[in-house]
Amino acid sequence: MAYVPGVALLAALVVGCSAGSDSNANGADSKAGSPTVTPAPPGKYETLPAPCRAVPRGMLKDLLPGAAELPGDQQEKVFRGSASVTYDTDRKVGCGWKSDAPNATRSLSIDFERVVSYDPAVSDDDRADTVYAKKEKAAGLSSAATPGPDAEKNSGAPGEQGKDKGKGADTDKPEDAATDATASAEGSADATASADGPADPSSSSSPSGGDGGGDTGGSDGSTGTGTEEALPSRVLDNLGDAAFLHDLPTRAGSTAQHRTVSVVFRTSNVVVTVRYAEQPALVTQVSDSRELQEKAQALARKLAETLSE
């Protein structure tokens, strides 16, 4: 009977060690079951289209009227375009075209940028929306702004486009608009001008068809001298997930007014920029702002349809 307390003590020690092991095991399970971050979904697009083949030949003929008068081999060279220099064609591609007409020079460029988020908590779409929002703000625009006078005409059926616009916008200044909204694509000459020149508020009164494919007052490369007020830069409806148009007329010294119309839109994780510019031959000539805007929008909508196919 003298040994009973010793046996009881040994049993207590064994039970205590077992309880300690269970406690450690439970602690390990607790750490293993801690919440984990679910990766954000990837963007819709994993590749980009061939930019120099993205614009139909018929639209190029309408956008670059001077090219139609060139000999066959020169015409083909113009329509072939010049690819932008890029070091990662999976992420960014572009192409530019230019043609000379007796009364004006027109240039066109398009850029596709596929945005990829390297933050597992941020989706590609959200990151692309941030990139788009910076461009919109740099153009001096806001997604909350009142649509332009032709918004109803361009909007089509009511939708919820642009509901995510403006997320992630930074504090870029409006005067930087010329950098993001009108910088010309590589290989497209004379597509930009200084943003410091005074803007001419007038344009001719020869509107063109909204599809960019019909006959227009400037279809032969001519420019007008009318006094109709140009449509303003504005946010656009029902073009991709978010879109805006930026119209920048500039004049340097005694040269003719140079006008560049940019249409920028986002669809999923791809941001597309269309720049369409005209340089009249004479200082007395003024570019038809309405025509340039309508044709640039028509091309942007065509590119959006191509991406969605």
C-alpha positions as CSV (number, residue, x, y, z in Angstrom):
1,M,0.0,0.0,0.0
2,A,3.0,2.3,0.4
3,Y,3.5,2.3,-3.4
4,V,0.0,3.4,-4.3
5,P,0.8,7.1,-4.2
6,G,3.7,6.6,-6.5
7,V,1.6,4.8,-9.0
8,A,-1.0,7.6,-8.9
9,L,1.7,10.2,-9.4
10,L,3.0,8.4,-12.5
11,A,-0.5,8.1,-14.0
12,A,-1.1,11.8,-13.5
13,L,2.1,12.7,-15.3
14,V,1.1,10.5,-18.2
15,V,-2.3,12.2,-18.5
16,G,-0.7,15.6,-18.3
17,C,1.7,14.9,-21.2
18,S,-1.1,13.5,-23.3
19,A,-3.2,16.7,-22.7
20,G,-0.2,18.8,-23.6
21,S,0.2,17.0,-26.9
22,D,-3.5,17.4,-27.7
23,S,-3.2,21.1,-27.0
24,N,-0.3,21.5,-29.3
25,A,-2.1,19.6,-32.0
26,N,-5.2,21.8,-31.7
27,G,-2.9,24.9,-32.0
28,A,-1.4,23.6,-35.2
29,D,-4.9,22.9,-36.6
30,S,-5.9,26.4,-35.6
31,K,-3.1,27.9,-37.7
32,A,-3.8,25.6,-40.6
33,G,-7.4,26.7,-40.7
34,S,-6.7,30.4,-40.8
35,P,-8.4,32.4,-43.6
36,T,-6.6,32.5,-47.0
37,V,-6.9,35.1,-49.7
38,T,-8.8,33.9,-52.8
39,P,-7.1,35.0,-56.0
40,A,-9.0,37.5,-58.0
41,P,-10.4,36.2,-61.3
42,P,-8.2,36.8,-64.4
43,G,-9.2,39.1,-67.2
44,K,-11.2,38.0,-70.2
45,Y,-8.4,38.6,-72.7
46,E,-5.1,36.6,-72.8
47,T,-4.0,37.9,-76.2
48,L,-4.3,41.0,-78.4
49,P,-5.3,41.3,-82.0
50,A,-2.9,42.1,-84.8
51,P,-3.3,45.9,-84.9
52,C,-2.3,46.6,-88.5
53,R,-5.0,44.2,-89.6
54,A,-7.7,45.3,-87.1
55,V,-9.1,48.1,-89.3
56,P,-11.1,46.9,-92.3
57,R,-9.8,48.2,-95.7
58,G,-13.1,50.0,-96.4
59,M,-12.8,52.0,-93.2
60,L,-9.2,52.8,-93.9
61,K,-10.2,54.2,-97.3
62,D,-12.8,56.5,-95.7
63,L,-10.5,57.5,-92.8
64,L,-7.5,58.2,-95.2
65,P,-9.1,59.8,-98.3
66,G,-5.8,60.9,-99.8
67,A,-4.6,57.3,-100.1
68,A,-7.3,56.4,-102.6
69,E,-5.6,58.7,-105.2
70,L,-2.2,57.1,-105.0
71,P,-0.8,54.5,-107.4
72,G,-1.5,50.9,-106.5
73,D,1.9,50.1,-104.8
74,Q,1.9,53.3,-102.8
75,Q,-1.7,52.9,-101.8
76,E,-1.0,49.4,-100.5
77,K,1.9,50.7,-98.5
78,V,-0.3,53.3,-96.8
79,F,-3.0,50.8,-96.0
80,R,-0.5,48.3,-94.7
81,G,0.3,50.7,-91.8
82,S,3.3,50.9,-89.6
83,A,3.4,48.7,-86.4
84,S,4.4,50.5,-83.2
85,V,7.6,49.5,-81.5
86,T,6.9,47.2,-78.6
87,Y,8.8,44.7,-76.5
88,D,5.9,42.6,-75.3
89,T,3.2,42.0,-77.9
90,D,1.2,40.0,-75.4
91,R,0.8,43.2,-73.4
92,K,0.8,46.2,-75.8
93,V,0.5,46.6,-79.6
94,G,-0.3,49.4,-82.0
95,C,-0.3,50.5,-85.6
96,G,-0.3,53.9,-87.4
97,W,-1.3,55.1,-90.8
98,K,-0.9,58.5,-92.6
99,S,-2.0,59.9,-96.0
100,D,-1.7,63.2,-97.7
101,A,-4.5,64.9,-99.7
102,P,-4.3,68.2,-101.6
103,N,-6.0,70.1,-98.8
104,A,-5.0,68.2,-95.7
105,T,-2.9,65.4,-94.1
106,R,-4.7,62.8,-92.0
107,S,-3.1,60.3,-89.6
108,L,-4.6,57.4,-87.7
109,S,-3.2,55.3,-84.9
110,I,-4.7,52.6,-82.6
111,D,-3.2,51.0,-79.5
112,F,-4.3,47.9,-77.5
113,E,-3.0,47.5,-74.0
114,R,-3.8,44.3,-72.1
115,V,-3.6,44.9,-68.4
116,V,-2.4,42.3,-65.9
117,S,-2.6,42.6,-62.2
118,Y,0.2,41.0,-60.2
119,D,-1.7,41.5,-56.9
120,P,-3.8,38.4,-56.2
121,A,-6.3,40.5,-54.4
122,V,-6.9,42.8,-57.4
123,S,-8.5,41.5,-60.6
124,D,-7.1,42.3,-64.0
125,D,-10.4,44.2,-64.8
126,D,-10.0,46.4,-61.7
127,R,-6.4,47.1,-62.6
128,A,-7.4,48.0,-66.1
129,D,-10.1,50.3,-64.8
130,T,-7.4,52.1,-62.8
131,V,-5.3,52.5,-65.9
132,Y,-8.4,53.8,-67.9
133,A,-9.4,56.2,-65.1
134,K,-5.9,57.8,-65.1
135,K,-6.3,58.5,-68.8
136,E,-9.7,59.9,-68.4
137,K,-8.6,62.2,-65.6
138,A,-5.6,63.3,-67.6
139,A,-8.0,64.4,-70.3
140,G,-9.7,66.6,-67.8
141,L,-12.9,64.5,-67.7
142,S,-14.9,62.8,-65.1
143,S,-17.2,59.7,-65.4
144,A,-19.8,61.7,-63.4
145,A,-19.9,64.4,-66.0
146,T,-23.0,65.1,-68.0
147,P,-22.9,63.3,-71.4
148,G,-22.2,65.4,-74.5
149,P,-25.0,66.7,-76.9
150,D,-24.8,63.6,-79.1
151,A,-24.8,61.1,-76.2
152,E,-28.4,60.0,-76.9
153,K,-27.6,59.4,-80.5
154,N,-24.5,57.3,-79.7
155,S,-25.9,55.5,-76.6
156,G,-28.2,53.0,-78.3
157,A,-30.2,50.8,-75.9
158,P,-30.0,51.7,-72.3
159,G,-27.4,49.8,-70.3
160,E,-25.2,49.9,-67.3
161,Q,-22.0,50.7,-69.2
162,G,-19.5,52.8,-67.2
163,K,-20.8,51.8,-63.8
164,D,-17.2,51.0,-62.7
165,K,-15.7,54.1,-64.3
166,G,-13.5,56.2,-62.2
167,K,-12.3,53.6,-59.7
168,G,-8.7,54.1,-58.8
169,A,-8.2,57.4,-60.4
170,D,-5.2,59.2,-59.2
171,T,-4.4,62.9,-58.9
172,D,-3.1,63.5,-62.4
173,K,-3.6,67.1,-63.5
174,P,-5.9,67.9,-66.4
175,E,-3.1,69.8,-68.2
176,D,-1.4,66.4,-68.8
177,A,-4.2,65.5,-71.2
178,A,-2.0,66.0,-74.2
179,T,0.4,63.3,-72.9
180,D,-2.1,60.5,-72.4
181,A,-5.0,61.3,-74.7
182,T,-3.3,62.6,-77.8
183,A,0.3,61.3,-77.9
184,S,0.8,59.8,-81.4
185,A,1.6,56.1,-81.8
186,E,5.1,55.2,-83.0
187,G,5.5,55.3,-86.7
188,S,2.6,57.8,-87.3
189,A,4.1,61.1,-88.1
190,D,2.6,64.5,-87.4
191,A,-0.1,63.0,-85.2
192,T,0.6,65.2,-82.2
193,A,0.9,68.9,-81.4
194,S,1.7,71.0,-78.4
195,A,-1.2,71.3,-75.8
196,D,-0.2,74.9,-75.1
197,G,-1.6,76.3,-78.4
198,P,-4.9,78.2,-78.3
199,A,-8.0,76.2,-79.3
200,D,-10.1,77.3,-82.2
201,P,-13.7,76.8,-81.1
202,S,-15.1,76.6,-84.6
203,S,-15.4,73.8,-87.2
204,S,-17.3,73.3,-90.4
205,S,-20.9,72.2,-90.6
206,S,-20.5,69.1,-92.7
207,P,-21.5,66.2,-90.4
208,S,-20.8,62.7,-91.5
209,G,-22.6,59.4,-91.0
210,G,-22.1,57.9,-87.6
211,D,-20.8,54.6,-89.0
212,G,-17.8,56.3,-90.5
213,G,-18.5,54.6,-93.9
214,G,-20.8,57.1,-95.6
215,D,-20.0,60.1,-97.8
216,T,-18.9,63.1,-95.8
217,G,-18.2,66.7,-96.5
218,G,-14.5,66.0,-95.8
219,S,-14.3,62.6,-97.5
220,D,-11.9,64.0,-100.2
221,G,-9.5,65.3,-97.5
222,S,-10.9,68.8,-97.7
223,T,-11.5,70.9,-94.6
224,G,-14.2,73.5,-93.9
225,T,-14.2,77.2,-93.0
226,G,-17.6,77.2,-91.2
227,T,-18.3,78.5,-87.8
228,E,-20.3,75.7,-86.2
229,E,-19.3,75.1,-82.6
230,A,-17.2,71.9,-82.2
231,L,-18.6,69.2,-79.9
232,P,-16.8,69.1,-76.6
233,S,-14.6,66.4,-75.1
234,R,-16.9,64.1,-73.1
235,V,-17.5,60.7,-71.5
236,L,-19.2,58.3,-74.0
237,D,-22.0,55.8,-73.3
238,N,-22.3,52.2,-74.4
239,L,-18.8,51.7,-75.7
240,G,-17.0,48.9,-73.9
241,D,-17.2,49.1,-70.1
242,A,-16.1,52.8,-70.0
243,A,-15.1,55.3,-72.7
244,F,-14.4,59.0,-73.4
245,L,-13.6,61.2,-76.3
246,H,-11.0,64.0,-76.2
247,D,-10.9,66.6,-79.0
248,L,-7.7,68.7,-79.0
249,P,-7.3,71.5,-81.5
250,T,-3.9,73.2,-81.4
251,R,-2.1,75.8,-83.4
252,A,1.6,76.6,-83.4
253,G,2.7,80.0,-84.7
254,S,1.5,80.7,-88.2
255,T,0.8,77.1,-89.1
256,A,-2.7,75.7,-89.8
257,Q,-4.7,74.3,-86.9
258,H,-4.0,70.7,-86.1
259,R,-6.8,68.7,-84.6
260,T,-6.5,65.4,-82.9
261,V,-9.5,63.4,-81.7
262,S,-8.9,60.5,-79.3
263,V,-11.3,57.9,-78.3
264,V,-10.3,55.7,-75.3
265,F,-12.3,52.8,-74.0
266,R,-11.9,49.8,-71.7
267,T,-13.4,46.4,-72.2
268,S,-12.6,43.9,-69.5
269,N,-8.8,44.0,-69.0
270,V,-7.9,45.7,-72.4
271,V,-7.7,49.5,-72.8
272,V,-7.9,50.7,-76.5
273,T,-6.9,54.1,-77.8
274,V,-7.9,55.5,-81.2
275,R,-6.3,58.7,-82.4
276,Y,-7.5,60.4,-85.6
277,A,-5.8,63.7,-86.6
278,E,-6.0,66.2,-89.4
279,Q,-3.5,68.9,-90.4
280,P,-5.0,71.3,-93.0
281,A,-2.7,72.6,-95.7
282,L,-3.8,76.3,-95.3
283,V,-4.0,78.4,-92.2
284,T,-7.4,79.6,-93.3
285,Q,-8.8,76.1,-93.2
286,V,-10.4,74.5,-90.1
287,S,-10.8,70.8,-89.6
288,D,-14.3,69.4,-89.4
289,S,-14.5,68.4,-85.8
290,R,-17.8,66.6,-86.1
291,E,-16.6,64.5,-88.9
292,L,-13.4,63.5,-87.1
293,Q,-15.2,62.7,-84.0
294,E,-17.8,60.5,-85.7
295,K,-15.3,58.6,-87.7
296,A,-13.1,58.0,-84.6
297,Q,-16.1,56.8,-82.6
298,A,-17.2,54.5,-85.5
299,L,-13.8,52.9,-85.6
300,A,-13.7,52.5,-81.8
301,R,-17.0,50.7,-81.8
302,K,-15.8,48.4,-84.6
303,L,-12.7,47.5,-82.6
304,A,-14.9,46.8,-79.5
305,E,-17.0,44.5,-81.6
306,T,-13.9,42.7,-82.9
307,L,-12.6,42.2,-79.4
308,S,-15.9,40.7,-78.2
309,E,-16.1,38.2,-81.0
